[in-house]
Amino acid sequence: MASANSVQDCLETRTDVSREGLRQAILDNLFYVTGHAREMAEVHDWYAAVAYTVRDRMLSTWVKGLEKLAANRNMRAVAYLSAEFLIGPQLGANLLALNITEPVRGALSDLGQSLDEIIMKEPEPGLGNGGLGRLAACYLDSLASLGVPAIGYGIRYEFGMFTQEIRGGAQVELSDKWLRQKFPWELAHAEHTHVVGLGGSTSTHVDEKGRLRVRWKPGKKIMACAHDVPVIGHGGRECNVLRLWRAEAVDTFDFESFNAGEYFKAVQEKIFSETISKVLYPNDDRYQGKQLRLGQQFFFVSASLQDMIHIQKVLGKPLATFHETFAIQLNDTHPAIGVAELMRLLVDEHLMDWDQAWAITTRTFSYTNHTLLPEALEKWPVELFAEVLPRHLEIIYEINRRFLDEVRAAHPGDDDLLRRLSLIEETGPRYVRMAHLATVGSQAVNGVAELHTELLKRDVLRDFAVLTPGKIRNVTNGVTPRRWLALCNPGLSGLITSRIGEGWQTRFEDEIIRLEEFASDPQFQKLWREAKHANKVRLAELARVHAGLTLDPETMFDVQVKRIHEYKRQHLNVLRVIALYNRLRRDPGMDFTPRTVIFGGKAAPGYYMAKKIIKLINSVGQTIDADPAVAGRLKIIFAPNFNVRNGQVIYPAADLSQQISTAGKEASGTGNMKFGINGALTIGTLDGANVEMLECVGRENFFLFGLTTEEVAQVKQAGYDPRRFSESVPELGEALEQIASGMFSGGDREEFRPLVDNLLSRDDYLVLADFESYMECADRAASAYADRDNWTRMSILNVARLGKFSSDRAIREYCGKIWNIRVG
Ligand code: 26W
């Protein structure tokens, strides 16, 4: 029967959070939005129905968030520009933020459905490679939870990170069709579109006021269409937006004026337009000078800046105060072209004079550096740049000319300094140095861990550090305790809350320390162990169902999950496993902590050595599995397709976290933090954020090994000879010899030759030099694990003392040190 107040009724169907109200809403959405009869609905139909039901309950906060931005003209908002946002599955996180998990679970169970099953079926938008993309997502969560107005700007890749399968021990890449079923969390906003140019040429003319002007006539124009994903803060009171741009052809072709041949060409150009947002480049820490990639970067950055200028207008503010409205953060150099594009928009399009435009630009941008690896630093060949962005190259030259004039005035006669600081690299082929552009165009630059920032100042940005002391700052990375503890580890979370209350979810950095008090409480330790054990059972179950792997939860779970890279040294870990295997075979009666060594992570499709490492892990795993002599004591497995969802099951199940990169190479790491706050102890080097984690938890609660950054430099300086180590460390020599002999490749001596040869001749990442120290340390960790009570105590202390690594703390620091934004 129709009610008296149908508007009210309609609102309630979409806002009611009672179990009964939710049940009804899910059924409504199932029928009216997804178009399925209840009897015929499959799990993903139920998923869509639940997702729309949850989205409905976010919309009023979402719209209020936009209103708030428009109403408060004095507010500075963060625009976080990132080529990657690895936001992970949305349903569970949004239910948690809105605090409606239990009523939704109940509503579904009334309908004969399981929330957990539905959550496990949710496809995840893999719009990022690894750490940098996930960090962006953690920061969006913290910004919303702290009530800081923010917009994330990125690309809506049609194909995100590839799905990894393992066939015959090797990685196989499958394309990720995450949009095959509609993504229920996004709202496409046809009214928010911007036109982005590419290519073409420039010309100068004198305008009506007698000023010299430059006109860019792009060869192509592409439309950027906004797709908005809500980012709801914890508690459901604040909502920001992640705005992802999809490329579309401009539909202004006048087909009638074309003859047949040109018609075909016009359509082809439309197809090209759409390739811009087609696919994420799956390279992590390895830069490739691909024209399309520069096109992608410019596409999303230009659309985002035009969008901000539009917002500035809607707010009724003049462009002269643009920097007061927006603090733009460049997530690495991928969006650094924004510096030149904002200059072009202000000077060419809005007719501002250069000096004023430059003052605004350099008060708007800040830049985060995420890597020191030379092969990851973006630099574009000048010719390629001129082809894709001719006007921007001119602007960069002009920025460079003025910048170098200033340097020359301050340091006369130092040509070497000029050469090093120039935005253009000129020794050999000429390149545009994007880190230089980002640094010159920003008011602050930051590294992502204390050690990393020090090395930045000493190394990649040394001259800038001298030129503008104070510009380079540190903000150590953090992760969101909502997704990475509350959501992914309900067992441990419940236990924590039972002792210290719920405050840790929003004030992790202050509250979690209160757990210390319970570290030696036998009752609490028992419950802690049970929670961890249940997580191990959950992982074993997932691995069995999805990958056909057998894991024994009674063994120690010793885990290394992250992108596969030589500097992260998964092969050091494999060498350790081989050495352990040899020990067990030699002395079957030995005292040995039974363990499962778990690996996971994707290799860039073109990274030969990384793929060899995956193959080696699987080959060693097979050999060990086939040997009854070690059954039940040692196992090594590779968990396929490591992504956010799998991470949410893997981190909570880990006993030991492997953070073993060569000192000085890992900018920060964030997996180290996720493991840590889920109660794993760390075995690691003095690298990235490990250094600060160790300071927080105390040396006695951390398994430290390996050369320091300084020692690494000294060893290299002295002429490193890896062979010395293979000859003097018997277990190491033996393991390498076995790999080379074909012991793990069915007698094939060629399969792993490149790996072994590389380690014996170059070993750029000092795997062999660190082996002995690593072995000794891992032995200590294994013995420590055997003393369960003490291990549990250390595990509790680790969690209690890692409050610093909350992304809320990191965002507060950005607000204070970088953005000049007040936060409550
Ligand atoms: C241009 C190709 C390319 C693509 C991605 C080069 C470099 C990248 C990123 C910088 C790779 C990345 O994710 N870096 C990681 O960033 C994390 C967040 O700060 C850090 O925790 C990791 O140490 C760093 O490797």
Boltz pocket constraint, residues with backbone or C-beta under 6 A from the ligand:
constraints:
  - pocket:
      binder: B
      contacts: [[A, 129], [A, 130], [A, 131], [A, 132], [A, 133], [A, 135], [A, 283], [A, 284], [A, 285], [A, 286], [A, 287], [A, 288], [A, 332], [A, 369], [A, 370], [A, 371], [A, 376], [A, 377], [A, 378], [A, 448], [A, 477], [A, 665], [A, 666], [A, 667], [A, 668], [A, 669], [A, 670], [A, 688]]
      max_distance: 6.0
